Amino acid sequence: MKDLEAPVFYLNYSVDPYSYPRRDVIGHLVKQLHGVEYTITQPRDLFNAWSDIVMRLVSGKHGTTVAVD
């Protein structure tokens, strides 16, 4: 599958990620697009994922450069 020119992020909410450890269809697609998947189980996970996403967008770590005014 062709890489996109924009980064791909998937925030997957799961109350108990160990009860279903396999990727879902969207997770497989994100992997094929060389995206990043985050599993969210509690508010701290969402904060950490969002911080990482912002860092990746600002630093251009996905093949794109984002201008910040």
PDB file of N, H, CA, C and O in Angstrom:
ATOM      1  N   MET A   1       0.842  -1.175   0.000  1.00  0.00           N
ATOM      2  CA  MET A   1       0.000   0.000   0.000  1.00  0.00           C
ATOM      3  C   MET A   1       0.887   1.238   0.000  1.00  0.00           C
ATOM      4  O   MET A   1       1.911   1.281   0.681  1.00  0.00           O
ATOM      5  N   LYS A   2       0.489   2.223  -0.756  1.00  0.00           N
ATOM      6  H   LYS A   2      -0.343   2.188  -1.309  1.00  0.00           H
ATOM      7  CA  LYS A   2       1.273   3.445  -0.893  1.00  0.00           C
ATOM      8  C   LYS A   2       1.227   4.265   0.391  1.00  0.00           C
ATOM      9  O   LYS A   2       0.183   4.382   1.033  1.00  0.00           O
ATOM     10  N   ASP A   3       2.379   4.831   0.753  1.00  0.00           N
ATOM     11  H   ASP A   3       3.227   4.736   0.232  1.00  0.00           H
ATOM     12  CA  ASP A   3       2.442   5.701   1.928  1.00  0.00           C
ATOM     13  C   ASP A   3       1.717   7.009   1.635  1.00  0.00           C
ATOM     14  O   ASP A   3       1.782   7.536   0.525  1.00  0.00           O
ATOM     15  N   LEU A   4       1.047   7.508   2.619  1.00  0.00           N
ATOM     16  H   LEU A   4       0.994   7.080   3.522  1.00  0.00           H
ATOM     17  CA  LEU A   4       0.388   8.803   2.502  1.00  0.00           C
ATOM     18  C   LEU A   4       1.388   9.902   2.788  1.00  0.00           C
ATOM     19  O   LEU A   4       2.414   9.674   3.429  1.00  0.00           O
ATOM     20  N   GLU A   5       1.084  11.091   2.310  1.00  0.00           N
ATOM     21  H   GLU A   5       0.251  11.276   1.790  1.00  0.00           H
ATOM     22  CA  GLU A   5       1.961  12.218   2.602  1.00  0.00           C
ATOM     23  C   GLU A   5       1.597  12.880   3.921  1.00  0.00           C
ATOM     24  O   GLU A   5       2.290  13.792   4.371  1.00  0.00           O
ATOM     25  N   ALA A   6       0.530  12.434   4.534  1.00  0.00           N
ATOM     26  H   ALA A   6      -0.033  11.692   4.168  1.00  0.00           H
ATOM     27  CA  ALA A   6       0.106  12.962   5.828  1.00  0.00           C
ATOM     28  C   ALA A   6       0.239  11.857   6.873  1.00  0.00           C
ATOM     29  O   ALA A   6       0.058  10.683   6.550  1.00  0.00           O
ATOM     30  N   PRO A   7       0.548  12.209   8.103  1.00  0.00           N
ATOM     31  CA  PRO A   7       0.669  11.187   9.139  1.00  0.00           C
ATOM     32  C   PRO A   7      -0.689  10.570   9.475  1.00  0.00           C
ATOM     33  O   PRO A   7      -1.730  11.214   9.336  1.00  0.00           O
ATOM     34  N   VAL A   8      -0.660   9.320   9.919  1.00  0.00           N
ATOM     35  H   VAL A   8       0.185   8.797  10.032  1.00  0.00           H
ATOM     36  CA  VAL A   8      -1.871   8.604  10.294  1.00  0.00           C
ATOM     37  C   VAL A   8      -1.746   8.201  11.757  1.00  0.00           C
ATOM     38  O   VAL A   8      -0.760   7.584  12.161  1.00  0.00           O
ATOM     39  N   PHE A   9      -2.754   8.556  12.543  1.00  0.00           N
ATOM     40  H   PHE A   9      -3.555   9.058  12.215  1.00  0.00           H
ATOM     41  CA  PHE A   9      -2.787   8.208  13.955  1.00  0.00           C
ATOM     42  C   PHE A   9      -4.124   7.554  14.262  1.00  0.00           C
ATOM     43  O   PHE A   9      -5.158   7.952  13.726  1.00  0.00           O
ATOM     44  N   TYR A  10      -4.097   6.554  15.121  1.00  0.00           N
ATOM     45  H   TYR A  10      -3.257   6.230  15.556  1.00  0.00           H
ATOM     46  CA  TYR A  10      -5.319   5.846  15.512  1.00  0.00           C
ATOM     47  C   TYR A  10      -5.336   5.734  17.026  1.00  0.00           C
ATOM     48  O   TYR A  10      -4.480   5.075  17.616  1.00  0.00           O
ATOM     49  N   LEU A  11      -6.306   6.374  17.652  1.00  0.00           N
ATOM     50  H   LEU A  11      -7.001   6.909  17.173  1.00  0.00           H
ATOM     51  CA  LEU A  11      -6.482   6.283  19.097  1.00  0.00           C
ATOM     52  C   LEU A  11      -7.582   5.267  19.347  1.00  0.00           C
ATOM     53  O   LEU A  11      -8.752   5.526  19.067  1.00  0.00           O
ATOM     54  N   ASN A  12      -7.206   4.118  19.871  1.00  0.00           N
ATOM     55  H   ASN A  12      -6.255   3.908  20.098  1.00  0.00           H
ATOM     56  CA  ASN A  12      -8.110   3.001  20.074  1.00  0.00           C
ATOM     57  C   ASN A  12      -8.466   2.910  21.555  1.00  0.00           C
ATOM     58  O   ASN A  12      -7.608   2.615  22.388  1.00  0.00           O
ATOM     59  N   TYR A  13      -9.745   3.166  21.884  1.00  0.00           N
ATOM     60  H   TYR A  13     -10.442   3.405  21.208  1.00  0.00           H
ATOM     61  CA  TYR A  13     -10.176   3.080  23.276  1.00  0.00           C
ATOM     62  C   TYR A  13     -10.581   1.654  23.595  1.00  0.00           C
ATOM     63  O   TYR A  13     -11.393   1.056  22.889  1.00  0.00           O
ATOM     64  N   SER A  14     -10.015   1.116  24.656  1.00  0.00           N
ATOM     65  H   SER A  14      -9.355   1.602  25.230  1.00  0.00           H
ATOM     66  CA  SER A  14     -10.336  -0.240  25.088  1.00  0.00           C
ATOM     67  C   SER A  14     -10.288  -0.286  26.608  1.00  0.00           C
ATOM     68  O   SER A  14      -9.270   0.046  27.215  1.00  0.00           O
ATOM     69  N   VAL A  15     -11.395  -0.700  27.221  1.00  0.00           N
ATOM     70  H   VAL A  15     -12.222  -0.970  26.728  1.00  0.00           H
ATOM     71  CA  VAL A  15     -11.443  -0.784  28.678  1.00  0.00           C
ATOM     72  C   VAL A  15     -10.469  -1.846  29.176  1.00  0.00           C
ATOM     73  O   VAL A  15      -9.772  -1.639  30.169  1.00  0.00           O
ATOM     74  N   ASP A  16     -10.423  -2.984  28.484  1.00  0.00           N
ATOM     75  H   ASP A  16     -10.990  -3.152  27.677  1.00  0.00           H
ATOM     76  CA  ASP A  16      -9.534  -4.079  28.866  1.00  0.00           C
ATOM     77  C   ASP A  16      -8.806  -4.594  27.621  1.00  0.00           C
ATOM     78  O   ASP A  16      -9.281  -5.533  26.982  1.00  0.00           O
ATOM     79  N   PRO A  17      -7.667  -3.999  27.266  1.00  0.00           N
ATOM     80  CA  PRO A  17      -6.979  -4.392  26.028  1.00  0.00           C
ATOM     81  C   PRO A  17      -6.443  -5.825  26.053  1.00  0.00           C
ATOM     82  O   PRO A  17      -6.153  -6.391  24.999  1.00  0.00           O
ATOM     83  N   TYR A  18      -6.309  -6.417  27.241  1.00  0.00           N
ATOM     84  H   TYR A  18      -6.544  -5.957  28.097  1.00  0.00           H
ATOM     85  CA  TYR A  18      -5.775  -7.774  27.319  1.00  0.00           C
ATOM     86  C   TYR A  18      -6.834  -8.824  27.018  1.00  0.00           C
ATOM     87  O   TYR A  18      -6.498  -9.976  26.745  1.00  0.00           O
ATOM     88  N   SER A  19      -8.111  -8.444  27.066  1.00  0.00           N
ATOM     89  H   SER A  19      -8.384  -7.508  27.288  1.00  0.00           H
ATOM     90  CA  SER A  19      -9.165  -9.406  26.753  1.00  0.00           C
ATOM     91  C   SER A  19      -9.273  -9.625  25.248  1.00  0.00           C
ATOM     92  O   SER A  19      -9.760 -10.668  24.814  1.00  0.00           O
ATOM     93  N   TYR A  20      -8.824  -8.651  24.439  1.00  0.00           N
ATOM     94  H   TYR A  20      -8.428  -7.803  24.791  1.00  0.00           H
ATOM     95  CA  TYR A  20      -8.831  -8.778  22.982  1.00  0.00           C
ATOM     96  C   TYR A  20      -7.541  -8.155  22.453  1.00  0.00           C
ATOM     97  O   TYR A  20      -7.543  -7.018  21.982  1.00  0.00           O
ATOM     98  N   PRO A  21      -6.425  -8.915  22.535  1.00  0.00           N
ATOM     99  CA  PRO A  21      -5.116  -8.332  22.226  1.00  0.00           C
ATOM    100  C   PRO A  21      -4.822  -8.134  20.735  1.00  0.00           C
ATOM    101  O   PRO A  21      -3.816  -7.511  20.395  1.00  0.00           O
ATOM    102  N   ARG A  22      -5.661  -8.641  19.849  1.00  0.00           N
ATOM    103  H   ARG A  22      -6.478  -9.147  20.125  1.00  0.00           H
ATOM    104  CA  ARG A  22      -5.392  -8.519  18.408  1.00  0.00           C
ATOM    105  C   ARG A  22      -5.818  -7.170  17.882  1.00  0.00           C
ATOM    106  O   ARG A  22      -6.667  -6.491  18.459  1.00  0.00           O
ATOM    107  N   ARG A  23      -5.201  -6.794  16.758  1.00  0.00           N
ATOM    108  H   ARG A  23      -4.511  -7.346  16.289  1.00  0.00           H
ATOM    109  CA  ARG A  23      -5.568  -5.538  16.103  1.00  0.00           C
ATOM    110  C   ARG A  23      -6.919  -5.702  15.409  1.00  0.00           C
ATOM    111  O   ARG A  23      -7.267  -6.787  14.943  1.00  0.00           O
ATOM    112  N   ASP A  24      -7.662  -4.615  15.353  1.00  0.00           N
ATOM    113  H   ASP A  24      -7.379  -3.734  15.731  1.00  0.00           H
ATOM    114  CA  ASP A  24      -8.897  -4.626  14.588  1.00  0.00           C
ATOM    115  C   ASP A  24      -8.593  -4.205  13.149  1.00  0.00           C
ATOM    116  O   ASP A  24      -7.435  -3.983  12.796  1.00  0.00           O
ATOM    117  N   VAL A  25      -9.621  -4.097  12.329  1.00  0.00           N
ATOM    118  H   VAL A  25     -10.562  -4.277  12.615  1.00  0.00           H
ATOM    119  CA  VAL A  25      -9.442  -3.775  10.911  1.00  0.00           C
ATOM    120  C   VAL A  25      -8.774  -2.410  10.744  1.00  0.00           C
ATOM    121  O   VAL A  25      -7.888  -2.249   9.905  1.00  0.00           O
ATOM    122  N   ILE A  26      -9.191  -1.449  11.525  1.00  0.00           N
ATOM    123  H   ILE A  26      -9.911  -1.580  12.207  1.00  0.00           H
ATOM    124  CA  ILE A  26      -8.588  -0.116  11.416  1.00  0.00           C
ATOM    125  C   ILE A  26      -7.123  -0.160  11.834  1.00  0.00           C
ATOM    126  O   ILE A  26      -6.284   0.491  11.209  1.00  0.00           O
ATOM    127  N   GLY A  27      -6.803  -0.916  12.880  1.00  0.00           N
ATOM    128  H   GLY A  27      -7.484  -1.445  13.388  1.00  0.00           H
ATOM    129  CA  GLY A  27      -5.411  -1.061  13.309  1.00  0.00           C
ATOM    130  C   GLY A  27      -4.530  -1.653  12.230  1.00  0.00           C
ATOM    131  O   GLY A  27      -3.388  -1.229  12.054  1.00  0.00           O
ATOM    132  N   HIS A  28      -5.056  -2.642  11.497  1.00  0.00           N
ATOM    133  H   HIS A  28      -5.984  -2.987  11.640  1.00  0.00           H
ATOM    134  CA  HIS A  28      -4.286  -3.234  10.389  1.00  0.00           C
ATOM    135  C   HIS A  28      -4.057  -2.210   9.275  1.00  0.00           C
ATOM    136  O   HIS A  28      -2.966  -2.142   8.707  1.00  0.00           O
ATOM    137  N   LEU A  29      -5.069  -1.424   8.966  1.00  0.00           N
ATOM    138  H   LEU A  29      -5.955  -1.479   9.427  1.00  0.00           H
ATOM    139  CA  LEU A  29      -4.935  -0.405   7.934  1.00  0.00           C
ATOM    140  C   LEU A  29      -3.909   0.652   8.341  1.00  0.00           C
ATOM    141  O   LEU A  29      -3.088   1.071   7.525  1.00  0.00           O
ATOM    142  N   VAL A  30      -3.956   1.077   9.592  1.00  0.00           N
ATOM    143  H   VAL A  30      -4.623   0.736  10.255  1.00  0.00           H
ATOM    144  CA  VAL A  30      -2.996   2.072  10.086  1.00  0.00           C
ATOM    145  C   VAL A  30      -1.574   1.519   9.991  1.00  0.00           C
ATOM    146  O   VAL A  30      -0.649   2.244   9.627  1.00  0.00           O
ATOM    147  N   LYS A  31      -1.402   0.247  10.316  1.00  0.00           N
ATOM    148  H   LYS A  31      -2.154  -0.341  10.612  1.00  0.00           H
ATOM    149  CA  LYS A  31      -0.074  -0.367  10.220  1.00  0.00           C
ATOM    150  C   LYS A  31       0.411  -0.388   8.768  1.00  0.00           C
ATOM    151  O   LYS A  31       1.581  -0.111   8.504  1.00  0.00           O
ATOM    152  N   GLN A  32      -0.476  -0.712   7.832  1.00  0.00           N
ATOM    153  H   GLN A  32      -1.427  -0.936   8.046  1.00  0.00           H
ATOM    154  CA  GLN A  32      -0.090  -0.732   6.421  1.00  0.00           C
ATOM    155  C   GLN A  32       0.302   0.655   5.920  1.00  0.00           C
ATOM    156  O   GLN A  32       1.139   0.791   5.027  1.00  0.00           O
ATOM    157  N   LEU A  33      -0.309   1.672   6.501  1.00  0.00           N
ATOM    158  H   LEU A  33      -0.989   1.561   7.226  1.00  0.00           H
ATOM    159  CA  LEU A  33      -0.004   3.049   6.111  1.00  0.00           C
ATOM    160  C   LEU A  33       1.172   3.624   6.892  1.00  0.00           C
ATOM    161  O   LEU A  33       1.477   4.811   6.784  1.00  0.00           O
ATOM    162  N   HIS A  34       1.831   2.771   7.682  1.00  0.00           N
ATOM    163  H   HIS A  34       1.582   1.807   7.770  1.00  0.00           H
ATOM    164  CA  HIS A  34       2.970   3.168   8.514  1.00  0.00           C
ATOM    165  C   HIS A  34       2.566   4.262   9.503  1.00  0.00           C
ATOM    166  O   HIS A  34       3.322   5.197   9.766  1.00  0.00           O
ATOM    167  N   GLY A  35       1.362   4.121  10.038  1.00  0.00           N
ATOM    168  H   GLY A  35       0.748   3.362   9.824  1.00  0.00           H
ATOM    169  CA  GLY A  35       0.870   5.061  11.039  1.00  0.00           C
ATOM    170  C   GLY A  35       1.191   4.578  12.440  1.00  0.00           C
ATOM    171  O   GLY A  35       1.886   3.580  12.628  1.00  0.00           O
ATOM    172  N   VAL A  36       0.673   5.303  13.417  1.00  0.00           N
ATOM    173  H   VAL A  36       0.109   6.114  13.264  1.00  0.00           H
ATOM    174  CA  VAL A  36       0.919   4.992  14.816  1.00  0.00           C
ATOM    175  C   VAL A  36      -0.421   4.725  15.496  1.00  0.00           C
ATOM    176  O   VAL A  36      -1.367   5.501  15.356  1.00  0.00           O
ATOM    177  N   GLU A  37      -0.488   3.622  16.230  1.00  0.00           N
ATOM    178  H   GLU A  37       0.280   2.992  16.344  1.00  0.00           H
ATOM    179  CA  GLU A  37      -1.697   3.261  16.956  1.00  0.00           C
ATOM    180  C   GLU A  37      -1.454   3.419  18.453  1.00  0.00           C
ATOM    181  O   GLU A  37      -0.432   2.973  18.975  1.00  0.00           O
ATOM    182  N   TYR A  38      -2.389   4.048  19.127  1.00  0.00           N
ATOM    183  H   TYR A  38      -3.219   4.410  18.702  1.00  0.00           H
ATOM    184  CA  TYR A  38      -2.322   4.239  20.567  1.00  0.00           C
ATOM    185  C   TYR A  38      -3.522   3.530  21.193  1.00  0.00           C
ATOM    186  O   TYR A  38      -4.649   3.689  20.726  1.00  0.00           O
ATOM    187  N   THR A  39      -3.286   2.754  22.241  1.00  0.00           N
ATOM    188  H   THR A  39      -2.370   2.625  22.621  1.00  0.00           H
ATOM    189  CA  THR A  39      -4.376   2.131  22.983  1.00  0.00           C
ATOM    190  C   THR A  39      -4.649   2.968  24.218  1.00  0.00           C
ATOM    191  O   THR A  39      -3.765   3.192  25.045  1.00  0.00           O
ATOM    192  N   ILE A  40      -5.876   3.422  24.327  1.00  0.00           N
ATOM    193  H   ILE A  40      -6.594   3.240  23.655  1.00  0.00           H
ATOM    194  CA  ILE A  40      -6.289   4.293  25.418  1.00  0.00           C
ATOM    195  C   ILE A  40      -7.131   3.475  26.392  1.00  0.00           C
ATOM    196  O   ILE A  40      -8.161   2.920  26.011  1.00  0.00           O
ATOM    197  N   THR A  41      -6.693   3.401  27.647  1.00  0.00           N
ATOM    198  H   THR A  41      -5.855   3.852  27.956  1.00  0.00           H
ATOM    199  CA  THR A  41      -7.467   2.691  28.662  1.00  0.00           C
ATOM    200  C   THR A  41      -7.849   3.593  29.829  1.00  0.00           C
ATOM    201  O   THR A  41      -8.758   3.276  30.596  1.00  0.00           O
ATOM    202  N   GLN A  42      -7.156   4.711  29.957  1.00  0.00           N
ATOM    203  H   GLN A  42      -6.418   4.969  29.333  1.00  0.00           H
ATOM    204  CA  GLN A  42      -7.447   5.642  31.044  1.00  0.00           C
ATOM    205  C   GLN A  42      -7.036   7.048  30.606  1.00  0.00           C
ATOM    206  O   GLN A  42      -6.309   7.197  29.624  1.00  0.00           O
ATOM    207  N   PRO A  43      -7.488   8.070  31.312  1.00  0.00           N
ATOM    208  CA  PRO A  43      -7.210   9.450  30.889  1.00  0.00           C
ATOM    209  C   PRO A  43      -5.720   9.749  30.684  1.00  0.00           C
ATOM    210  O   PRO A  43      -5.361  10.507  29.782  1.00  0.00           O
ATOM    211  N   ARG A  44      -4.870   9.172  31.497  1.00  0.00           N
ATOM    212  H   ARG A  44      -5.161   8.557  32.230  1.00  0.00           H
ATOM    213  CA  ARG A  44      -3.426   9.414  31.356  1.00  0.00           C
ATOM    214  C   ARG A  44      -2.921   8.939  29.987  1.00  0.00           C
ATOM    215  O   ARG A  44      -2.053   9.577  29.390  1.00  0.00           O
ATOM    216  N   ASP A  45      -3.466   7.816  29.488  1.00  0.00           N
ATOM    217  H   ASP A  45      -4.171   7.297  29.972  1.00  0.00           H
ATOM    218  CA  ASP A  45      -3.063   7.304  28.179  1.00  0.00           C
ATOM    219  C   ASP A  45      -3.427   8.289  27.064  1.00  0.00           C
ATOM    220  O   ASP A  45      -2.661   8.487  26.120  1.00  0.00           O
ATOM    221  N   LEU A  46      -4.591   8.893  27.187  1.00  0.00           N
ATOM    222  H   LEU A  46      -5.213   8.732  27.954  1.00  0.00           H
ATOM    223  CA  LEU A  46      -5.013   9.879  26.198  1.00  0.00           C
ATOM    224  C   LEU A  46      -4.079  11.089  26.222  1.00  0.00           C
ATOM    225  O   LEU A  46      -3.678  11.584  25.168  1.00  0.00           O
ATOM    226  N   PHE A  47      -3.737  11.558  27.399  1.00  0.00           N
ATOM    227  H   PHE A  47      -4.063  11.155  28.254  1.00  0.00           H
ATOM    228  CA  PHE A  47      -2.815  12.684  27.523  1.00  0.00           C
ATOM    229  C   PHE A  47      -1.460  12.353  26.895  1.00  0.00           C
ATOM    230  O   PHE A  47      -0.913  13.159  26.143  1.00  0.00           O
ATOM    231  N   ASN A  48      -0.918  11.170  27.201  1.00  0.00           N
ATOM    232  H   ASN A  48      -1.363  10.515  27.813  1.00  0.00           H
ATOM    233  CA  ASN A  48       0.379  10.770  26.652  1.00  0.00           C
ATOM    234  C   ASN A  48       0.325  10.608  25.138  1.00  0.00           C
ATOM    235  O   ASN A  48       1.249  11.018  24.436  1.00  0.00           O
ATOM    236  N   ALA A  49      -0.749  10.015  24.633  1.00  0.00           N
ATOM    237  H   ALA A  49      -1.500   9.682  25.204  1.00  0.00           H
ATOM    238  CA  ALA A  49      -0.887   9.829  23.183  1.00  0.00           C
ATOM    239  C   ALA A  49      -0.969  11.174  22.482  1.00  0.00           C
ATOM    240  O   ALA A  49      -0.296  11.400  21.477  1.00  0.00           O
ATOM    241  N   TRP A  50      -1.794  12.063  23.013  1.00  0.00           N
ATOM    242  H   TRP A  50      -2.341  11.879  23.830  1.00  0.00           H
ATOM    243  CA  TRP A  50      -1.960  13.370  22.378  1.00  0.00           C
ATOM    244  C   TRP A  50      -0.646  14.166  22.412  1.00  0.00           C
ATOM    245  O   TRP A  50      -0.304  14.843  21.443  1.00  0.00           O
ATOM    246  N   SER A  51       0.075  14.082  23.510  1.00  0.00           N
ATOM    247  H   SER A  51      -0.202  13.531  24.298  1.00  0.00           H
ATOM    248  CA  SER A  51       1.380  14.757  23.596  1.00  0.00           C
ATOM    249  C   SER A  51       2.330  14.223  22.534  1.00  0.00           C
ATOM    250  O   SER A  51       3.052  14.994  21.902  1.00  0.00           O
ATOM    251  N   ASP A  52       2.334  12.907  22.333  1.00  0.00           N
ATOM    252  H   ASP A  52       1.748  12.281  22.847  1.00  0.00           H
ATOM    253  CA  ASP A  52       3.203  12.297  21.327  1.00  0.00           C
ATOM    254  C   ASP A  52       2.782  12.710  19.915  1.00  0.00           C
ATOM    255  O   ASP A  52       3.633  12.981  19.068  1.00  0.00           O
ATOM    256  N   ILE A  53       1.479  12.759  19.662  1.00  0.00           N
ATOM    257  H   ILE A  53       0.787  12.539  20.349  1.00  0.00           H
ATOM    258  CA  ILE A  53       0.986  13.167  18.344  1.00  0.00           C
ATOM    259  C   ILE A  53       1.415  14.593  18.033  1.00  0.00           C
ATOM    260  O   ILE A  53       1.916  14.873  16.944  1.00  0.00           O
ATOM    261  N   VAL A  54       1.221  15.481  18.978  1.00  0.00           N
ATOM    262  H   VAL A  54       0.814  15.253  19.862  1.00  0.00           H
ATOM    263  CA  VAL A  54       1.610  16.885  18.770  1.00  0.00           C
ATOM    264  C   VAL A  54       3.108  16.991  18.531  1.00  0.00           C
ATOM    265  O   VAL A  54       3.542  17.735  17.652  1.00  0.00           O
ATOM    266  N   MET A  55       3.909  16.252  19.307  1.00  0.00           N
ATOM    267  H   MET A  55       3.556  15.648  20.021  1.00  0.00           H
ATOM    268  CA  MET A  55       5.358  16.271  19.130  1.00  0.00           C
ATOM    269  C   MET A  55       5.738  15.783  17.727  1.00  0.00           C
ATOM    270  O   MET A  55       6.604  16.370  17.079  1.00  0.00           O
ATOM    271  N   ARG A  56       5.097  14.717  17.264  1.00  0.00           N
ATOM    272  H   ARG A  56       4.394  14.239  17.791  1.00  0.00           H
ATOM    273  CA  ARG A  56       5.393  14.191  15.927  1.00  0.00           C
ATOM    274  C   ARG A  56       4.994  15.173  14.836  1.00  0.00           C
ATOM    275  O   ARG A  56       5.714  15.328  13.850  1.00  0.00           O
ATOM    276  N   LEU A  57       3.865  15.833  14.999  1.00  0.00           N
ATOM    277  H   LEU A  57       3.280  15.708  15.800  1.00  0.00           H
ATOM    278  CA  LEU A  57       3.425  16.794  13.989  1.00  0.00           C
ATOM    279  C   LEU A  57       4.331  18.009  13.928  1.00  0.00           C
ATOM    280  O   LEU A  57       4.678  18.468  12.840  1.00  0.00           O
ATOM    281  N   VAL A  58       4.714  18.528  15.066  1.00  0.00           N
ATOM    282  H   VAL A  58       4.432  18.155  15.950  1.00  0.00           H
ATOM    283  CA  VAL A  58       5.554  19.726  15.106  1.00  0.00           C
ATOM    284  C   VAL A  58       6.966  19.433  14.614  1.00  0.00           C
ATOM    285  O   VAL A  58       7.568  20.253  13.921  1.00  0.00           O
ATOM    286  N   SER A  59       7.501  18.251  14.976  1.00  0.00           N
ATOM    287  H   SER A  59       7.012  17.585  15.540  1.00  0.00           H
ATOM    288  CA  SER A  59       8.872  17.927  14.571  1.00  0.00           C
ATOM    289  C   SER A  59       8.945  17.340  13.168  1.00  0.00           C
ATOM    290  O   SER A  59      10.040  17.183  12.627  1.00  0.00           O
ATOM    291  N   GLY A  60       7.806  17.015  12.569  1.00  0.00           N
ATOM    292  H   GLY A  60       6.917  17.143  13.008  1.00  0.00           H
ATOM    293  CA  GLY A  60       7.798  16.477  11.210  1.00  0.00           C
ATOM    294  C   GLY A  60       8.310  15.062  11.137  1.00  0.00           C
ATOM    295  O   GLY A  60       8.951  14.707  10.148  1.00  0.00           O
ATOM    296  N   LYS A  61       8.061  14.232  12.134  1.00  0.00           N
ATOM    297  H   LYS A  61       7.540  14.520  12.938  1.00  0.00           H
ATOM    298  CA  LYS A  61       8.573  12.865  12.165  1.00  0.00           C
ATOM    299  C   LYS A  61       7.751  11.877  11.347  1.00  0.00           C
ATOM    300  O   LYS A  61       7.887  10.668  11.536  1.00  0.00           O
ATOM    301  N   HIS A  62       6.917  12.350  10.459  1.00  0.00           N
ATOM    302  H   HIS A  62       6.806  13.332  10.305  1.00  0.00           H
ATOM    303  CA  HIS A  62       6.148  11.436   9.617  1.00  0.00           C
ATOM    304  C   HIS A  62       6.263  11.820   8.148  1.00  0.00           C
ATOM    305  O   HIS A  62       5.359  11.564   7.352  1.00  0.00           O
ATOM    306  N   GLY A  63       7.380  12.433   7.805  1.00  0.00           N
ATOM    307  H   GLY A  63       8.114  12.640   8.452  1.00  0.00           H
ATOM    308  CA  GLY A  63       7.588  12.781   6.413  1.00  0.00           C
ATOM    309  C   GLY A  63       6.960  14.104   6.009  1.00  0.00           C
ATOM    310  O   GLY A  63       7.063  14.509   4.852  1.00  0.00           O
ATOM    311  N   THR A  64       6.312  14.778   6.943  1.00  0.00           N
ATOM    312  H   THR A  64       6.229  14.449   7.884  1.00  0.00           H
ATOM    313  CA  THR A  64       5.718  16.064   6.641  1.00  0.00           C
ATOM    314  C   THR A  64       6.297  17.108   7.569  1.00  0.00           C
ATOM    315  O   THR A  64       6.745  16.796   8.673  1.00  0.00           O
ATOM    316  N   THR A  65       6.286  18.321   7.127  1.00  0.00           N
ATOM    317  H   THR A  65       5.922  18.574   6.230  1.00  0.00           H
ATOM    318  CA  THR A  65       6.739  19.413   7.970  1.00  0.00           C
ATOM    319  C   THR A  65       5.554  20.323   8.226  1.00  0.00           C
ATOM    320  O   THR A  65       4.858  20.730   7.295  1.00  0.00           O
ATOM    321  N   VAL A  66       5.333  20.634   9.466  1.00  0.00           N
ATOM    322  H   VAL A  66       5.898  20.303  10.222  1.00  0.00           H
ATOM    323  CA  VAL A  66       4.217  21.483   9.850  1.00  0.00           C
ATOM    324  C   VAL A  66       4.758  22.824  10.277  1.00  0.00           C
ATOM    325  O   VAL A  66       5.618  22.905  11.154  1.00  0.00           O
ATOM    326  N   ALA A  67       4.254  23.887   9.656  1.00  0.00           N
ATOM    327  H   ALA A  67       3.555  23.822   8.943  1.00  0.00           H
ATOM    328  CA  ALA A  67       4.681  25.236  10.032  1.00  0.00           C
ATOM    329  C   ALA A  67       3.875  25.693  11.232  1.00  0.00           C
ATOM    330  O   ALA A  67       2.651  25.565  11.247  1.00  0.00           O
ATOM    331  N   VAL A  68       4.543  26.217  12.225  1.00  0.00           N
ATOM    332  H   VAL A  68       5.538  26.321  12.213  1.00  0.00           H
ATOM    333  CA  VAL A  68       3.889  26.722  13.421  1.00  0.00           C
ATOM    334  C   VAL A  68       4.072  28.229  13.457  1.00  0.00           C
ATOM    335  O   VAL A  68       5.197  28.728  13.441  1.00  0.00           O
ATOM    336  N   ASP A  69       2.958  28.950  13.505  1.00  0.00           N
ATOM    337  H   ASP A  69       2.044  28.544  13.518  1.00  0.00           H
ATOM    338  CA  ASP A  69       3.023  30.423  13.532  1.00  0.00           C
ATOM    339  C   ASP A  69       3.256  30.925  14.932  1.00  0.00           C
ATOM    340  O   ASP A  69       3.338  32.133  15.149  1.00  0.00           O
TER     341      ASP A  69
END
